[in-house]
């Protein structure tokens, strides 16, 4: 998987606010003890694992027809056909891990 989580995202997730700078050169307000590099790295890994675990959901969202087509299917053919012909094939293609 491609890494998309950076240190800034991890810091926000850890509850830090008011810092500034770039991804590797961060500054914190006076009186704020910055997290250790290992704490940041652990949070980056946790967030990345969470993101990777949701790949199936992102793929499903891209594969489902737009809402208008789905509503038309329900109106024309009913919920059962909508589920079996539109929803179930996408869920089968991208199963939950």
LUMGURO-448130 format. One record per residue: x, y, z of N, C-alpha, C in turn; residue number from 1; residue in three letters. Coordinates in steps of 0.1 Angstrom, whole numbers, plus 5000, padded with zeros to 4 digits. Layout:
<pts>
X;Y;Z;X;Y;Z;X;Y;Z;NUM;ALA
...
</pts>
This chain:
<pts>
5008;4988;5000;5000;5000;5000;5009;5013;5000;1;UNK
5004;5023;4994;5010;5035;4993;5008;5043;5007;2;UNK
5019;5048;5012;5018;5056;5025;5012;5070;5022;3;UNK
5001;5073;5028;4995;5086;5026;4994;5094;5039;4;UNK
4997;5088;5050;4996;5095;5063;5010;5101;5066;5;UNK
5010;5114;5069;5022;5121;5072;5022;5125;5087;6;UNK
5034;5131;5092;5035;5134;5106;5025;5144;5110;7;UNK
5022;5154;5102;5012;5164;5106;4999;5158;5109;8;UNK
4994;5148;5100;4982;5141;5103;4982;5134;5116;9;UNK
4994;5127;5118;4995;5120;5131;4995;5129;5143;10;UNK
5001;5141;5142;5001;5150;5153;4986;5155;5156;11;UNK
4979;5158;5146;4965;5162;5148;4957;5150;5155;12;UNK
4960;5138;5150;4953;5127;5156;4957;5125;5171;13;UNK
4969;5128;5174;4974;5127;5188;4969;5138;5197;14;UNK
4962;5148;5191;4956;5159;5198;4965;5172;5199;15;UNK
4976;5172;5191;4984;5184;5191;4978;5195;5182;16;UNK
4978;5207;5187;4973;5219;5179;4983;5230;5180;17;UNK
4983;5239;5171;4991;5251;5172;5006;5250;5168;18;UNK
5009;5238;5162;5023;5236;5158;5024;5242;5143;19;UNK
5036;5244;5139;5038;5249;5125;5051;5244;5120;20;UNK
5053;5245;5107;5065;5240;5100;5062;5230;5090;21;UNK
5072;5223;5085;5070;5213;5075;5069;5199;5082;22;UNK
5067;5189;5074;5065;5175;5079;5076;5171;5088;23;UNK
5088;5174;5085;5100;5169;5093;5106;5180;5102;24;UNK
5102;5192;5100;5107;5203;5108;5096;5211;5114;25;UNK
5091;5205;5125;5079;5210;5132;5083;5218;5144;26;UNK
5076;5229;5147;5078;5237;5158;5065;5237;5167;27;UNK
5067;5238;5180;5055;5237;5189;5055;5250;5197;28;UNK
5043;5254;5202;5042;5266;5210;5050;5264;5223;29;UNK
5054;5275;5229;5061;5275;5242;5053;5268;5252;30;UNK
5059;5259;5260;5052;5252;5270;5046;5239;5266;31;UNK
5046;5236;5253;5041;5223;5248;5052;5214;5246;32;UNK
5051;5202;5252;5062;5192;5251;5058;5184;5238;33;UNK
5067;5185;5228;5064;5177;5216;5065;5162;5218;34;UNK
5057;5155;5210;5058;5140;5211;5072;5135;5206;35;UNK
5075;5123;5211;5088;5117;5206;5086;5113;5191;36;UNK
5097;5111;5185;5096;5106;5171;5090;5092;5170;37;UNK
5092;5084;5181;5086;5070;5181;5071;5071;5183;38;UNK
5066;5081;5191;5052;5082;5192;5045;5087;5179;39;UNK
5052;5096;5172;5047;5100;5159;5047;5089;5149;40;UNK
5058;5081;5149;5059;5070;5139;5048;5059;5142;41;UNK
5046;5057;5155;5036;5047;5159;5022;5051;5154;42;UNK
5019;5064;5156;5006;5070;5152;5004;5069;5137;43;UNK
5015;5072;5129;5015;5072;5115;5012;5057;5111;44;UNK
5018;5048;5117;5016;5034;5113;5001;5030;5116;45;UNK
4996;5034;5128;4983;5031;5132;4972;5036;5122;46;UNK
4974;5049;5119;4965;5056;5109;4966;5050;5095;47;UNK
4978;5046;5091;4980;5040;5078;4973;5026;5078;48;UNK
4974;5019;5088;4968;5006;5089;4952;5007;5088;49;UNK
4947;5017;5095;4933;5020;5095;4929;5024;5081;50;UNK
4936;5032;5074;4933;5036;5061;4934;5024;5051;51;UNK
4944;5016;5052;4945;5004;5044;4934;4995;5046;52;UNK
4929;4993;5058;4918;4984;5061;4905;4988;5055;53;UNK
4904;5001;5051;4892;5006;5044;4892;5006;5029;54;UNK
4903;5000;5023;4904;5000;5009;4892;4994;5002;55;UNK
4886;4983;5007;4875;4977;5001;4863;4987;5001;56;UNK
4861;4995;5011;4850;5005;5011;4852;5016;5001;57;UNK
4864;5020;4999;4867;5031;4989;4865;5025;4975;58;UNK
4869;5012;4973;4867;5006;4960;4852;5004;4957;59;UNK
4844;5000;4967;4830;4998;4965;4823;5011;4961;60;UNK
4827;5022;4968;4821;5035;4966;4823;5039;4951;61;UNK
4835;5036;4946;4838;5040;4932;4830;5031;4922;62;UNK
4827;5018;4926;4821;5009;4917;4806;5009;4917;63;UNK
4800;5014;4927;4785;5014;4927;4780;5025;4917;64;UNK
4769;5022;4911;4763;5032;4902;4759;5045;4910;65;UNK
4757;5056;4903;4753;5068;4910;4739;5066;4917;66;UNK
4736;5075;4926;4724;5073;4934;4711;5074;4925;67;UNK
4712;5082;4915;4700;5083;4906;4697;5069;4899;68;UNK
4707;5063;4894;4705;5050;4888;4701;5039;4898;69;UNK
4706;5040;4910;4701;5031;4921;4687;5033;4924;70;UNK
4683;5046;4926;4669;5049;4929;4659;5044;4918;71;UNK
4664;5046;4905;4656;5042;4894;4654;5027;4894;72;UNK
4665;5020;4898;4664;5005;4898;4654;5001;4909;73;UNK
4655;5007;4921;4645;5004;4931;4631;5007;4927;74;UNK
4629;5018;4921;4615;5022;4917;4610;5012;4906;75;UNK
4619;5009;4896;4614;5001;4885;4613;4986;4889;76;UNK
4623;4981;4897;4624;4966;4899;4622;4962;4913;77;UNK
4622;4971;4923;4621;4968;4937;4635;4966;4944;78;UNK
4634;4965;4957;4646;4964;4965;4653;4951;4963;79;UNK
4646;4940;4961;4653;4927;4960;4662;4927;4947;80;UNK
4657;4932;4936;4665;4932;4924;4676;4942;4925;81;UNK
4674;4953;4931;4684;4963;4933;4696;4957;4941;82;UNK
4692;4950;4952;4703;4944;4960;4710;4933;4953;83;UNK
4703;4924;4946;4709;4913;4939;4717;4917;4927;84;UNK
4712;4927;4920;4718;4931;4907;4728;4942;4908;85;UNK
4727;4951;4918;4736;4962;4919;4745;4962;4931;86;UNK
4740;4958;4942;4748;4959;4954;4756;4946;4956;87;UNK
4750;4934;4956;4757;4922;4958;4769;4920;4949;88;UNK
4768;4922;4936;4780;4920;4928;4792;4929;4932;89;UNK
4790;4941;4936;4801;4950;4941;4806;4945;4954;90;UNK
4797;4940;4963;4802;4935;4976;4810;4922;4973;91;UNK
4806;4914;4964;4814;4902;4961;4827;4905;4955;92;UNK
4828;4916;4947;4840;4920;4940;4850;4925;4950;93;UNK
4845;4933;4960;4854;4939;4970;4849;4935;4984;94;UNK
4852;4922;4988;4847;4918;5001;4854;4925;5013;95;UNK
4847;4925;5024;4853;4930;5037;4864;4920;5040;96;UNK
4875;4926;5045;4886;4917;5050;4882;4908;5062;97;UNK
</pts>
